Amino acid sequence: MILLVAVLHAAAAAPEKATYTLKATPKTVAWGYYAANTAPALRIRSGDSVDIETLITNSPERLEAAGVPSAEVERALRDIFRQVTDKGPGGHILTGPIYVEGVEPGDTLEVRIRSIQLAIPYAYNSFRPGAGFLPDDFPYARTKIIPLDLEQMIARFGGGIEIPLRPFFGSMGVAPPENLGRISSVQPWFHAGNIDNKEFVAGTTLFIPVHARGALFQVGDGHAGQGNGEVDITALETSLRGVFQFVVRKDLHLRWPRGETPTHYITMGMHEDLREAARLAVEEMIGFLVTEKHLTRDDAYMLTSVAADLSITQLVDGNKGVHAMIAKSIFRQ
């Protein structure tokens, strides 16, 4: 009886996990940057979930000029373009930051992506002079509006081409160390940010090393789909809504972000040099296999060579991205 009472008291004392909603408004977005001194848009505790609204990153005027009917341009997007003046150096509209109580520099923020929903029936793809992987071949600008069939989950690219939709958030990250000040939303780095990794769909988890108290998580750059490389600098850019659960990990200390899908473990490298990005992804995979699967470094190097797949995440965001994936099914225990 005493043991039962103690268990009941412990259960009663455990804080309930809450679910919040965070809309994208002029007061709840950071336009183009991650920074440790940004005022939180929301404060939560470890284990809480947040239903987050994110917006397409393009102006209402450009969307309308490209063919989007005025009625289909989101009111929140118009409000943000009219009212937000503190912006840059990047161009992404990021919802947040979210302050997670109890997380400190050196900890890891576990971000569980519970669900992702398409918010509008269109996406855009564009390129512009001086950007993308082939800037000399395309020294002009073009934007294409691509209808999204939300029932059949396909993008109608045109000319009979239909692309299966696989929505994910291109940018998910935390604040950098305070001494770095405001950093651009464009380049992915050890804070994650604009990783543009199409594997992080609903049901996956991102592990991000924390560099500032509270982590200060931000999310945006919604994609309905993307090819590895994102060679013209954009994907199927759109507005998304997602439910995220945040868990503070005091037991996990990372140098670079990692991921986990239902079927694979993922390590990542980001660097301005593609070879260095690949080296980092391989080193991180070896480190993961040593610490989490208890292999020797020699065996981890060998297993990475025979069982891990390296892919170019993106080539166009300053720091290029490479990710390594290894199947969970090869591990019997």
C-alpha positions in Angstrom: 0.0 0.0 0.0 2.8 2.4 0.9 4.5 1.7 -2.5 1.2 2.3 -4.4 0.7 5.6 -2.6 4.2 6.6 -3.5 3.7 5.8 -7.1 0.4 7.7 -7.2 2.1 10.8 -5.6 5.0 10.6 -8.2 2.5 10.5 -11.0 0.5 13.4 -9.6 3.7 15.4 -9.2 4.9 14.8 -12.8 4.0 17.9 -14.9 1.5 17.3 -17.7 2.8 17.7 -21.2 1.1 20.7 -22.9 0.3 21.4 -26.6 0.5 25.0 -27.9 -0.3 26.7 -31.1 2.1 29.3 -32.6 0.8 31.3 -35.5 3.0 33.3 -37.9 2.4 37.0 -37.2 4.6 40.1 -37.4 5.4 39.5 -33.6 6.2 35.8 -33.8 8.6 35.6 -36.7 12.4 36.2 -37.2 13.0 37.3 -40.8 16.3 36.1 -42.2 18.3 35.3 -39.0 19.1 33.2 -36.0 20.4 35.0 -32.9 20.7 34.3 -29.2 19.3 37.7 -28.2 16.0 37.3 -30.1 13.0 37.6 -27.8 11.1 34.3 -27.5 7.7 34.1 -29.2 6.8 31.2 -26.9 8.1 29.4 -23.8 7.6 25.7 -23.3 8.9 22.8 -21.2 10.6 19.6 -22.2 8.0 17.2 -23.6 5.6 19.9 -24.7 4.3 20.0 -28.3 3.7 23.0 -30.5 1.5 23.3 -33.6 3.5 25.8 -35.7 2.4 27.8 -38.7 5.0 28.7 -41.3 4.8 30.9 -44.4 6.0 30.8 -47.9 9.1 33.0 -48.4 8.1 35.4 -51.2 6.3 38.7 -51.3 2.6 38.9 -52.1 3.3 41.2 -55.0 5.7 38.7 -56.6 3.3 35.8 -56.1 0.5 37.7 -57.7 2.7 38.8 -60.6 3.6 35.1 -61.2 0.0 34.2 -61.3 -1.3 33.5 -57.8 -4.9 34.9 -57.4 -5.0 37.7 -54.8 -7.5 35.7 -52.7 -5.0 32.8 -52.3 -2.2 35.0 -50.9 -2.3 34.5 -47.1 -3.3 37.4 -44.9 -0.5 36.7 -42.5 2.0 37.0 -45.3 0.7 40.4 -46.2 0.8 41.5 -42.6 4.4 40.4 -42.2 5.6 42.1 -45.4 3.9 45.3 -44.3 4.8 45.4 -40.7 8.2 43.7 -40.1 11.1 46.1 -40.7 13.8 44.3 -38.7 15.0 41.7 -41.2 18.1 40.1 -42.7 20.8 39.2 -43.5 18.9 36.2 -45.0 15.5 36.1 -46.6 13.6 33.3 -44.8 10.5 34.0 -42.7 11.0 31.8 -39.6 8.4 31.2 -37.0 9.7 31.5 -33.4 11.9 31.5 -31.5 10.6 28.9 -29.1 12.4 29.0 -25.7 12.6 25.5 -24.1 12.9 25.7 -20.3 15.9 23.9 -18.8 18.0 23.4 -21.9 21.6 24.8 -21.7 24.5 25.2 -24.0 26.1 21.7 -24.4 22.8 19.9 -24.3 20.9 18.6 -27.3 17.4 19.5 -28.4 15.5 16.5 -29.7 12.9 17.7 -32.2 10.2 15.1 -33.0 8.3 16.0 -36.1 4.8 14.6 -35.4 2.9 15.9 -38.4 3.2 18.2 -41.4 0.3 19.7 -43.4 0.2 21.7 -46.6 -1.4 25.0 -46.0 -2.0 26.4 -49.5 -2.8 24.8 -52.9 0.4 26.0 -54.7 4.1 26.2 -54.5 6.7 28.2 -56.4 10.1 27.5 -57.8 12.4 30.2 -59.0 16.0 31.1 -59.9 17.7 34.4 -60.2 21.0 35.9 -61.5 24.1 35.1 -59.5 22.5 32.3 -57.5 21.9 28.6 -57.8 24.4 25.9 -59.0 24.6 27.2 -62.6 24.5 31.0 -62.3 26.4 31.6 -65.6 24.0 29.4 -67.5 20.9 31.2 -66.2 21.8 34.9 -65.8 18.2 36.0 -65.5 15.2 35.4 -63.2 12.2 33.2 -63.5 9.4 32.1 -61.2 7.0 29.3 -61.8 3.8 28.7 -59.8 3.1 25.0 -59.4 -0.4 23.9 -58.4 -0.6 21.3 -55.6 -3.3 18.7 -55.6 -3.8 18.2 -51.8 -6.1 15.3 -52.2 -3.9 13.2 -54.6 -0.7 14.7 -53.0 0.9 15.6 -56.3 2.4 18.7 -57.7 1.3 19.5 -61.3 4.5 20.8 -62.8 3.1 21.1 -66.3 3.4 19.2 -69.5 1.9 16.1 -68.0 4.6 16.0 -65.2 3.3 15.1 -61.8 5.6 15.1 -58.7 4.7 13.2 -55.6 4.5 15.5 -52.6 6.7 14.9 -49.6 6.4 18.0 -47.4 9.2 19.0 -45.0 10.7 22.1 -43.4 13.8 23.3 -45.1 14.9 25.3 -42.1 14.8 24.1 -38.5 17.4 25.4 -36.1 18.5 26.9 -32.9 20.3 30.1 -31.9 24.1 30.2 -32.4 26.4 31.1 -29.5 25.8 34.7 -28.3 29.2 36.0 -29.3 28.4 35.3 -33.0 25.5 37.7 -32.9 22.9 37.5 -35.7 23.7 34.9 -38.4 22.0 34.6 -41.8 19.2 32.1 -42.3 20.7 31.1 -45.6 23.8 29.0 -44.5 23.2 25.8 -42.6 25.8 25.2 -39.9 26.2 23.5 -36.5 23.0 25.1 -35.3 21.2 23.3 -38.2 19.1 26.1 -39.8 18.6 25.9 -43.5 19.7 22.2 -43.9 17.2 21.6 -46.7 17.2 17.9 -46.0 14.2 16.2 -47.6 14.4 13.2 -45.3 13.0 15.2 -42.4 9.3 14.5 -43.2 6.6 13.7 -40.6 7.6 10.9 -38.3 11.3 11.8 -38.2 13.5 13.3 -35.4 16.2 16.0 -35.6 18.8 16.2 -32.9 20.4 19.7 -32.6 23.3 20.7 -30.4 22.3 23.7 -28.2 24.5 26.8 -28.1 22.3 29.3 -26.1 20.1 29.0 -23.1 16.6 27.9 -24.0 17.8 26.7 -27.5 15.5 29.3 -29.3 14.2 27.0 -32.0 12.9 28.5 -35.2 11.3 26.9 -38.3 10.3 27.8 -41.8 11.2 27.5 -45.5 8.4 25.0 -46.1 8.8 22.6 -49.0 6.2 20.4 -50.7 9.1 18.4 -52.2 12.7 18.8 -53.3 15.4 17.0 -55.2 18.7 16.3 -53.5 20.9 19.2 -54.4 18.2 21.9 -54.8 20.3 23.0 -57.7 18.4 26.2 -58.8 18.3 27.5 -55.2 14.6 26.7 -54.5 12.4 23.7 -54.1 8.6 23.4 -54.2 8.4 26.4 -51.9 5.1 26.7 -49.9 3.5 27.3 -46.6 3.3 24.5 -44.1 1.9 23.7 -40.7 3.6 21.2 -38.4 3.3 19.7 -34.9 6.6 19.4 -33.1 7.5 17.8 -29.8 10.6 19.1 -28.0 12.6 17.0 -25.6 15.7 18.3 -23.7 18.5 15.8 -23.8 21.1 16.2 -21.0 22.6 12.8 -21.9 23.5 13.6 -25.5 26.3 15.9 -26.5 26.8 16.6 -30.3 29.0 18.7 -32.5 26.7 18.6 -35.5 23.0 17.9 -36.0 21.9 14.3 -36.5 18.6 12.7 -37.6 16.6 9.6 -37.3 13.8 8.3 -39.5 11.7 5.2 -38.9 14.2 3.3 -41.1 17.5 5.1 -41.0 20.1 7.0 -38.9 21.4 10.2 -40.5 24.5 12.3 -39.9 25.2 15.6 -41.6 28.1 17.8 -42.7 27.9 21.4 -43.8 30.9 23.3 -45.2 31.6 25.8 -48.1 33.7 23.0 -49.6 31.7 20.0 -50.7 34.6 17.6 -49.9 34.8 19.0 -46.4 31.1 18.6 -46.0 31.3 15.0 -47.0 34.2 14.4 -44.6 32.2 15.8 -41.7 29.2 13.6 -42.6 31.5 10.5 -42.6 33.3 11.5 -39.4 29.9 12.0 -37.7 28.7 8.6 -38.9 31.8 7.0 -37.5 31.3 8.8 -34.2 27.7 7.7 -34.1 28.6 4.1 -34.7 31.2 4.2 -32.0 29.2 5.9 -29.3 25.7 4.6 -30.0 26.4 1.1 -31.5 29.7 0.5 -29.6 31.8 -0.4 -32.6 35.5 0.1 -32.7 36.6 3.1 -34.9 38.1 0.6 -37.4 34.8 -1.3 -37.7 32.8 1.9 -37.8 34.9 3.2 -40.7 34.4 -0.1 -42.5 30.7 -0.3 -41.8 30.3 3.3 -43.1 32.0 2.2 -46.3 29.9 -0.9 -46.9 26.5 0.2 -45.6 26.1 3.9 -45.4 24.9 6.0 -48.3 26.2 9.6 -48.8 23.9 12.1 -50.6 24.3 15.7 -51.5 21.7 17.5 -49.5 22.1 20.9 -51.2 24.6 22.8 -53.3 23.3 26.3 -53.1 23.2 27.7 -49.6 26.8 28.9 -49.1 27.7 26.0 -46.8 27.0 22.9 -48.9 25.4 19.9 -47.3 26.1 16.2 -47.4 24.2 13.6 -45.3 25.0 10.0 -44.6 22.3 7.4 -44.0 22.6 3.9 -42.6 19.7 1.5 -42.3 18.4 0.5 -38.9 17.6 -3.0 -40.2 21.2 -4.1 -40.3 21.5 -3.9 -36.5 20.0 -6.9 -34.7 20.3 -5.3 -31.3 
